[in-house]
Amino acid sequence: MFSTVVAPIVSLLNSLMAPLLAIVGALGALYCVVLGVKYAKAEEPQEREKAKNSLKNAIIGFVLIFVLILALNLLMPIMINWVNESSNQTLITT
């Protein structure tokens, strides 16, 4: 019952995972380089502190994105089995 709905979604997520990871990695690296250059060029102490905090927040954000993508990759089979088992139990009980 649910497998006909879940299968296209799972295949879409699986096909988008590698390109998504590459795009996020490239954008994250580029953004961190831009913020690093801003930090290096900052002359005022307030500008330097602001650039440093921005760089730190960007790194934390991109690490969080990578961890969430990794968690999605690891948990996807578990979620698929859960949906399939719950749909099979629904068919058996009805």
C-alpha positions in Angstrom: 0.0 0.0 0.0 2.6 2.6 1.1 5.4 1.0 -1.0 3.9 2.4 -4.2 4.1 5.9 -2.7 7.4 5.5 -1.0 9.4 3.9 -3.8 9.5 7.0 -6.1 10.4 9.3 -3.2 13.2 7.0 -2.1 14.6 6.7 -5.6 14.5 10.5 -6.0 16.3 11.0 -2.7 18.9 8.4 -3.6 19.5 10.0 -7.0 19.8 13.5 -5.5 22.1 12.6 -2.6 25.5 12.5 -4.5 24.9 15.7 -6.5 23.5 17.5 -3.4 26.6 16.5 -1.4 28.9 17.8 -4.1 27.0 21.1 -4.5 26.9 21.7 -0.7 30.6 20.9 -0.4 31.6 23.2 -3.3 29.5 26.1 -2.1 30.6 25.6 1.5 34.3 25.6 0.5 33.8 28.7 -1.7 31.9 30.6 1.0 34.5 29.7 3.6 37.3 31.0 1.3 35.4 34.3 0.7 34.9 34.7 4.5 38.6 33.8 5.1 39.6 36.5 2.6 37.3 39.0 4.4 38.9 38.0 7.7 42.4 38.5 6.3 41.5 41.9 4.8 39.7 43.2 7.9 41.7 46.1 9.4 39.4 47.2 12.2 39.1 44.9 15.3 35.3 45.0 15.0 35.4 43.9 11.4 37.9 41.2 12.1 35.8 39.8 15.0 32.7 40.0 12.8 34.4 38.1 10.0 35.8 35.6 12.4 32.3 34.9 13.9 30.8 34.6 10.4 33.5 32.1 9.3 33.0 30.1 12.5 29.2 30.0 12.0 29.6 29.0 8.3 31.9 26.1 9.2 29.5 25.0 11.9 26.6 25.2 9.5 28.3 23.2 6.8 29.4 20.5 9.2 25.8 20.3 10.4 24.6 19.9 6.8 27.1 17.1 6.1 26.1 15.3 9.4 22.4 15.5 8.5 23.0 14.2 5.0 25.1 11.4 6.4 22.4 10.6 8.9 19.8 10.6 6.1 21.9 8.1 4.2 22.3 5.8 7.2 18.7 6.0 8.3 17.1 5.7 4.9 17.1 1.8 4.8 15.7 1.7 8.4 12.9 4.1 7.5 12.1 2.1 4.3 11.9 -1.1 6.3 9.7 0.5 8.9 7.2 1.8 6.3 7.2 -1.5 4.5 6.6 -3.5 7.7 3.8 -1.1 8.8 2.1 -1.4 5.4 2.4 -5.2 5.5 0.9 -5.3 9.0 -2.0 -3.0 7.9 -2.7 -5.4 5.0 -2.6 -8.4 7.3 -5.0 -7.0 9.9 -7.5 -5.7 7.4 
